[in-house]
């Protein structure tokens, strides 16, 4: 099963990010896809295999993070690299956003 979230890069104090997160996971990028063929509006999707849940409850083994490589402050992902994701659950239980956009 898989869930979905959106990522944008913004640096915040670690304790504030932990407090704002409903779920924090460590996972490795297992797939990358570019979406769209217009350079200024393209986005990417990084499929993350979850290795460890640090905070909260998360029922899925994977999460897909949508990111926007066109924007300078967008998160960037590389295949095979492990990341920490600070996630905030939105109204829909299968939709998460990256807390203040940081994924690293």
Secondary structure as UniProt FT lines:
FT   STRAND          2..6
FT   HELIX           14..20
FT   STRAND          23..35
FT   HELIX           39..41
FT   STRAND          43..55
FT   STRAND          62..67
FT   TURN            69..70
FT   TURN            72..73
FT   TURN            79..80
FT   STRAND          82..89
FT   TURN            93..94
FT   STRAND          95..103
//
